[in-house]
Amino acid sequence: MSDFKLHDKESAREESKRLLEGSEKAFGMIPNLHAVMAEAPGILEAYQQIHELFVNSSFDKNELTVVWQTINVFNECHYCVPAHIAIAKNMGADESITENIKAGKALDDDKLEALRQFTLVMLKKRGDASESELESFYEAGYEQRQALEVILGIAQKTMSNFTNHIAQTPIDEPFKKFA
């Protein structure tokens, strides 16, 4: 059992209090991931900033979901998979995306499947995609910008997935139905 503290605005380090206030404002609650990260204000702030940058990338809601859930499933994150099912529903993303990714099935949309495959290549090969793998990604309609934005998504999800692994972050009540 993990002994990482779930901080609130009272118990958090001073530098984390405003960050938790931002979390509460954005989500209507302090997600347990953020409550854990509040122990180290730098990771919470970096995570929030990277999240914002990734959400505002060139990817649409379905593409964001593909990248997030491909990473979450690959890293077997007990917390992020259900959390991102809820996020995808809230964004109005195609629900079959997560279902197929969790089942290890190809996505129905060829372009989204190319994104899923490229994200997997980047994870499995630690960023060392071959020329042919990059070319396949570009032939699907993506550009160098999106290749770099996949790396941004990987950075974000690495922070959360790894935190959740070591902290055994409990799933928030609103996400439990998706676990």
C-alpha positions in Angstrom: 0.0 0.0 0.0 1.3 3.4 -0.9 1.6 6.1 1.7 1.6 9.1 -0.6 -0.6 11.8 0.9 -3.6 13.2 -1.0 -3.2 16.9 -0.3 -6.0 19.4 -0.2 -5.6 23.2 -0.1 -5.0 23.1 3.6 -2.3 20.4 3.8 -0.5 21.2 0.5 2.8 23.0 0.4 2.4 26.7 0.0 3.6 26.6 -3.6 1.0 24.0 -4.5 -2.0 25.8 -3.0 -2.7 28.1 -5.9 -2.2 25.1 -8.3 -4.8 23.1 -6.4 -7.1 26.1 -6.5 -6.7 26.1 -10.3 -7.4 22.3 -10.4 -10.6 22.8 -8.4 -11.7 25.6 -10.7 -11.0 23.6 -13.8 -12.5 20.3 -12.7 -14.9 21.2 -10.0 -12.8 19.1 -7.7 -9.2 18.4 -6.9 -8.4 15.2 -8.8 -6.5 12.7 -6.7 -3.6 12.8 -9.2 -3.2 16.5 -8.5 -3.6 15.9 -4.8 -0.6 13.5 -4.9 1.5 15.8 -7.2 0.9 18.7 -4.7 3.7 17.1 -2.6 6.2 18.3 -5.2 4.9 21.7 -6.5 7.2 21.5 -9.6 5.6 18.4 -11.0 2.1 19.6 -10.4 2.8 22.9 -12.1 4.7 21.2 -15.0 1.9 18.7 -15.4 -0.8 21.4 -15.5 1.2 23.5 -18.0 2.0 20.5 -20.3 -1.7 19.5 -20.1 -2.7 22.9 -21.2 -0.2 23.0 -24.1 -1.2 19.5 -25.3 -5.0 20.4 -25.1 -4.2 23.5 -27.2 -2.1 21.6 -29.8 -3.2 21.0 -33.3 -5.0 17.7 -32.3 -8.8 17.6 -32.2 -10.7 15.8 -29.4 -10.5 12.4 -31.0 -6.8 12.7 -31.7 -6.1 13.9 -28.2 -8.0 10.9 -26.9 -6.1 8.5 -29.2 -2.7 9.8 -27.9 -3.7 9.9 -24.2 -5.4 6.5 -24.2 -2.7 4.8 -26.3 -0.1 5.9 -23.7 -2.3 5.2 -20.7 -3.1 1.6 -21.9 0.5 1.0 -22.9 1.7 2.1 -19.5 -1.2 0.2 -17.8 -2.2 3.2 -15.8 -5.1 2.2 -13.5 -6.0 5.8 -12.8 -5.6 7.6 -16.2 -7.5 5.1 -18.3 -10.8 5.7 -16.5 -10.1 9.4 -16.0 -9.6 9.9 -19.7 -12.7 7.9 -20.5 -14.6 10.6 -18.5 -12.6 13.4 -20.1 -13.3 12.0 -23.6 -17.0 11.8 -22.8 -17.0 15.3 -21.5 -15.2 16.5 -24.7 -17.6 14.6 -26.9 -14.9 12.3 -28.4 -15.8 9.1 -30.2 -16.4 6.5 -27.4 -15.2 3.6 -29.7 -11.6 5.0 -29.5 -11.0 4.0 -25.9 -12.9 0.7 -26.3 -10.7 -0.3 -29.3 -7.5 0.9 -27.7 -8.2 -1.1 -24.5 -9.0 -4.2 -26.6 -5.9 -3.8 -28.7 -8.0 -3.4 -31.8 -7.3 -1.1 -34.8 -9.3 2.1 -34.9 -12.1 2.4 -37.5 -10.7 5.7 -38.9 -7.4 5.2 -40.9 -5.9 8.5 -39.9 -6.6 7.9 -36.2 -5.2 4.4 -36.5 -2.0 5.9 -38.0 -1.8 8.2 -35.0 -2.3 5.3 -32.6 0.4 3.3 -34.4 2.8 6.2 -34.4 2.3 6.8 -30.7 2.9 3.1 -30.0 6.1 3.3 -32.1 7.3 6.3 -30.1 6.6 4.5 -26.9 8.1 1.1 -27.8 11.1 2.5 -29.5 11.6 5.4 -27.0 11.3 8.0 -29.8 13.6 6.3 -32.3 11.0 6.1 -35.1 12.4 4.9 -38.4 12.1 6.9 -41.7 9.5 4.5 -42.9 7.5 4.8 -39.7 7.6 8.6 -39.9 6.7 8.4 -43.6 3.6 6.3 -42.8 2.5 8.8 -40.2 3.0 11.7 -42.8 1.2 9.8 -45.5 -1.8 9.5 -43.2 -2.1 13.3 -43.2 0.1 14.3 -40.3 3.1 16.6 -40.4 6.2 17.2 -38.4 4.3 19.4 -36.0 2.0 16.5 -35.0 5.0 14.1 -34.6 6.5 16.6 -32.1 3.1 17.0 -30.4 2.9 13.3 -29.8 6.1 13.7 -27.8 4.4 16.5 -25.8 1.5 14.1 -25.1 4.0 11.4 -24.0 5.7 13.8 -21.7 2.4 14.7 -20.1 1.2 11.1 -19.6 4.6 9.9 -18.5 4.4 12.3 -15.6 0.9 11.2 -14.6 1.2 7.4 -15.3 4.5 7.1 -13.4 3.1 9.2 -10.5 0.0 7.0 -10.4 2.2 3.8 -10.4 4.3 4.8 -7.4 1.6 6.5 -5.5 -1.2 4.0 -6.3 -3.4 7.0 -6.7 -7.0 6.1 -5.8 -9.5 6.6 -8.6 -11.7 9.6 -8.0 -15.4 8.9 -7.4 -16.6 10.4 -10.8 -14.1 8.1 -12.7 -14.9 4.9 -10.8 -17.7 3.9 -13.1 -15.2 3.8 -16.0 -12.6 1.6 -14.2 
